[in-house]
Amino acid sequence: DAGVIQSPRHEVTEMGQEVTLRCKPISGHNSLFWYRQTMMRGLELLIYFNNNVPIDDSGMPEDRFSAKMPNASFSTLKIQPSEPRDSAVYFCASSPIQGNTGELFFGEGSRLTVL
Amino acid sequence: RKEVEQDPGPFNVPEGATVAFNCTYSNSASQSFFWYRQDCRKEPKLLMSVYSSGNEDGRFTAQLNRASQYISLLIRDSKLSDSATYLCVVIYTGGFKTIFGAGTRLFVKA
């Protein structure tokens, strides 16, 4: 069975460019999470959705970040314009049960470098 | 203050040693607790849930102290393959907001 699929796996871009990260959750999972991981700050929850609806986006760093989930099988995280401090690994995770009993299934991550 | 705090380590232990990690959380409304494991340059994966009565899974024992707001993970008879980062996870009442600690790095050496 396919797990959570993220793309691109690696992206190198220049400051000011738009970055779009994509995620396909596991089929049938109700909840989807976007995390950012850096050495300094660890895994930070950016936003999560339940049944395609954003529940809490308080972790989104600033207006340059936006996330959408137009349907149950696809989500995007967009950064516009990107800055060097956005360099991190961005993980998408999905969970099978509404209310979330704790098991998140993570994708392999998108490693973003902003020059 | 971070919502979930862990000693970052690293813990360097020999094979066969017993090692314990602690994690504290700040929100008393926290509902569920877990330990995840993350290997270098990989995604986190669920290791085990943490129940109020404590629970074991082979060489791993997890405990929860709600009064003091901390959880612990004990690894007995450490193996080389246990080398990883261990992440403490807290879910708030309502069931959605899942917060990770920064992780504790463990190195098990032969």
Interface residues (C-beta under 8 A of the other chain):
Chain A: S31 F33 Y35 R41 G42 L43 L45 Y48 N50 I55 D56 F91 Q98 G99 N100 T101 G102 E103 L104 F106 G107 E108 G109
Chain B: S32 F33 F34 K42 E43 P44 K45 L46 S49 L87 V89 I91 G94 G95 F96 K97 T98 I99 F100 G101 A102 G103
